[in-house]
């Protein structure tokens, strides 16, 4: 195969491998996006091949849609809290597992049993969101049979004839869902940060210790700056997760595709699905999809931009 | 919503997991659908290409739709509380008679399985469009995807060729399948809605089945005193508590009050003392703390199971309840149906019940074997097929006297049949849920807030009327009128 060896031929060879995945990507990822964009200017019902072009009607209706507006606010709220809380907790635990132990004999190590903890922390990540929804459905169950209510009534904090309807309380429901996401995410990001921390040379920690730095100082002055790349990536990923939330909201809360009670847990994806499949406003739903796409892109760009730091070499 | 089988989750006892699964696959469908429709896009722009490729068969009295012998029949049924054995039996009978080859698909995921096919212009020939993932009929009708089934109504009945099919149906069947002024869906299962209680519990406690709302409240009080809840409802799906509210309105105000709502009249709820009284009556349960604790947040299976465990005296539901709870119901529970008790001065008697046909079977307009689909529906309305259904699914069909008397029914179904007999012509059924999905959802949201004590009856009325007014903007609003 002598012609493979020459560089021109090699280019063709590589392109030959790439063309199929690229074609698949274009067909199944990019093209639907473009199509969604096209449909967003129509009154397509979603159940018929016929539809009319309605211009920007869907977008102007979207501007006035209070339910979608509320959903957008919820997404933004989640966008602030999901990454912040998850990353903080993961960082704290990761630090404790890797460098939080007693600094005996100059070595830097995690708290006792940290290898075991790492495995345990990772457990939630193994579960799919669908299973989580069932699991936490049982935790938040609105009668005495729920884990939380059962626990609180046993302690005498809650009157058994008036249990707390966690997911049916407008003020709780979003936070209840937030907790599930955080619970699910911490394990994964802990392992991610742990890996990053382990690649930090021990001598840096030792030097910090010799200089008399405490745990907090070590964390803020040494660990965090060296981990910044990982934190940044995590923030983007968690941000995207916070913009979605569809599976949890749609299965755990009341209403068609969730969002209840009375739109208090609505996220953009649930409003979209309800309009798409239940109300038969597929064109309108496509407009929502376009808005979601644009927002997610903007937010990712902002996150990457805002968290840009000088890369620390070691 | 509103369909019997939407709640037929008992078939494998894990409604929650599947509900979720369905939604996930629906989400996948969201991605898949635009792609699929792209594949057919070339055709979809001018999709009125010739499709009558089947050879024309002479239309006779025995073969009113011209079914071709030896063709193919594509049947899709919702596999819910009624299973799918009945459909298999039907298909076997159909194939035997017409020499066709039936393909059978039973699924929970009607929308995600069929949406691409409707969009692509190659839908099945017969669809049982039910369940939580049914394709909404108003949406299909809007897209001209449904065949006009009037021809089936006017065809001769298989049992008695001298009669037309339309003369063999239970009252309300035809009305229940009308969308936009056309008969497009055969609602096949006859259902009654109301309250349910345990005959055993009531006997033990010495309670008599209440006939008035005051008596009903009295029993709820007694139940509370006995340490159990009065009324349970499936709080996560406020559809069910609306059965109580809307039935009270219909019984107090008569059919006119019901029609005012379906016809989206400006005073359907607003300035309507009857509607307010009904909502206040239900709200009294909340105020006096007579609901089963926690019921507002429970799913249908959770609250029904609690009720089966004697944690509440009453529950609202339709007659699919017994079939749905088959596994959770204690042997001696003695499930009993109760028409909604009446408010003082009601226009309809206590015996009046919400009754109607559910489980819509449709024939898509673009079905390859449309004649076969229509013939299939005509066969469903024969005594032979109706009895097959009653045996396999333990439920009644819309065919008058369509079940062999030899079929033995369970206590709940038996009591529902007795109630139906007692009601006679006093049956009613709302249509707004099928006609206006968004309005139905709004009413449910309002009721959820009401039951959680977050809004007052007056606010409920305000929100309900707003939902009605909004529904008048629906393009179908001018066609959906009942008199």
Interface residues (C-beta under 8 A of the other chain):
Chain A: X27 X28 X31 X32 X35 X36 X39 X45 X46 X47 X48 X49 X50 X130 X133 X134 X137 X140 X141 X142 X143 X144 X145 X146 X149 X160 X161 X162 X163 X165 X166 X167 X168 X170 X246 X247 X250 X251 X254 X255 X256 X257 X260 X261 X262 X263 X273 X274 X276 X277 X278 X279 X280
Chain B: X1 X16 X17 X19 X20 X21 X23 X24 X26 X27 X29 X30 X31 X33 X34 X35 X37 X38 X40 X43 X44 X47 X111 X115 X118 X119 X120 X121 X133 X135 X136 X138 X139 X140 X142 X143 X144 X145 X235 X236 X237 X238 X289 X292 X293 X294 X295 X296 X297 X298 X302 X306 X437 X438 X441 X444 X445 X446 X448 X449 X452 X454
